[in-house]
Amino acid sequence: MAFCNKIGNLLRQSASQTSQAPSSMLNYLRHMSSSKLFIGGLSYGVDDQSLRDAFSTYGDVTEARVITDRDTGRSRGFGFVSYTSEDAATSALAMDGQDLNGRPVRVSYANDRPSAPRGGGGGGYNEFSNRGGGGGGW
């Protein structure tokens, strides 16, 4: 609810300042999600708890999660750390390039995942589907 109120206030404010509206709103929205970090290059030995332990020195961690393969349960080599404050996340960027369990990690702000479904699918007709062993013909 607070988020909606802030957006509403921002829209009202930007309506009175039409020349700055798009950029200020975009910057505000980017700033809202800056307490979540992407951590890449993780060793397969890093789990949720060890990730939390490594990054808790920079502030209060609300979530630390290593992404695992759905079928094997093995780490995919990256994860996410969320902080209670943006300042803590900003200071944790200092871990970029630092060694964690024998590997240098990449640390950056996490990008929001698109809401549309990704890839997959197939099916449907296209102009090539009835040529040379493709999908069903006529």
N, C-alpha and C positions, 0 to 999 in steps of 0.2 A: 504494500500500500504506500509506504514511504517513497519507494522508487517511482510509482505513478505520480505522486504529488510533486516530486522533484522534476520529473519530465514535464508535467503540466506547467509548473512555474517557469521552467526553462523555455517552453514554447511561448508562453505569454510574454516573457521578457524579450525573446527573439522577435516576436511579432512587432514590437516597438522599435527594434533595431534591425531592420530587414537586411542591411548590408553585411552584418556579422552572423546571422542566424545559422547557416549551414556549418561553418567551421566550428563555432563555439559549441554547438550541440554534439557534433562528432567528437570533439575533444572531451566533452563531459562524459559521453558514453564510453569512450576508451578508458577514461580514468576510473570509471566505476568497477571495472573488472581487473584492475591492476594488482590485486592481492593474490592472484593465482599464477604460479610459475610452472613452466615446462622444464623438465629435467631430462636431457638426452645423454646418450653414451653410458648408460648405467651398466655396471658389471652384472652378470647373471646371479651373483651372490647377494645382491641388494634386495631386501624385502621391504614391506611397508614400514616396519618398525625401525630398521636401520636407516631408511630414508628420512623418517621423522627425526631420529636422533641426530643425524648429520645436519639437518636444517633448523633444528630448534634453537640453536645457539644465536640465531638472528631474530627470534621473536616467537610469539605464541602460534604454533602450527595448529590449524583447525582440521586439516586433512593431509595425509601423505599417502599416495597410492602409486604403486608400481603396476603398470599395465601388463597383464599376462595374456598368453595365447589361450584362446577359449578351449581348444582341443587338448593341448599338452599341459597347460598350467604353467609353462615356463615363461619367464620374464621376456618381454619383447624389447627390453633395453631402454625403455623410457618410462617416465612417470610424471606426476603432478604434485605440487606442494601448495597448499592454500594457507594463508596467514590471516590473523584477525585484523591486521592493519596494513595499509599500503606502504607505510614506512618500513615495516619489517620485511616485506617482499622486496622493496628497493634495496635494502641493505644486503639481502641474501643473494642478490645478483653478483656479489663479490665471489661467490662459489664458482662462477664461470671459469672453466679451465683448471680448476683445482682437482686434486686426486681424491677419488672416493672408491675404496676397495680395489685399488690398483689401476683405475682408469680415470682419465680426465673427463669431467662431465661438462655438458653444455647447459647453461641456465639462461632462460629468457622468459619474458612475459608470455603467458599462455594466450593463444588466440581462441576466440569462441568458435565452437564447431558449428558448421552450417546446419540448419534444421532440416533441410531437404534430405531424403534418403540418398545414400551414396552407391554408385555403381550397380553391379548386379543386373538382374533383369535378363534381358535377351527376349526373344519372342517378338511377335509382331511381324508385319510384312515390310519388306523393303524391296527395291528394284532388283537386288541380287539374290533374293532368297530362293528363286527357282532355277538357279544356274549351278551347274557342276557340283552336285552333292550337297547343296545348301539345304535349307528348310524345305518344307513341302512344296511341291509344284502344283500345277493345275490339272 
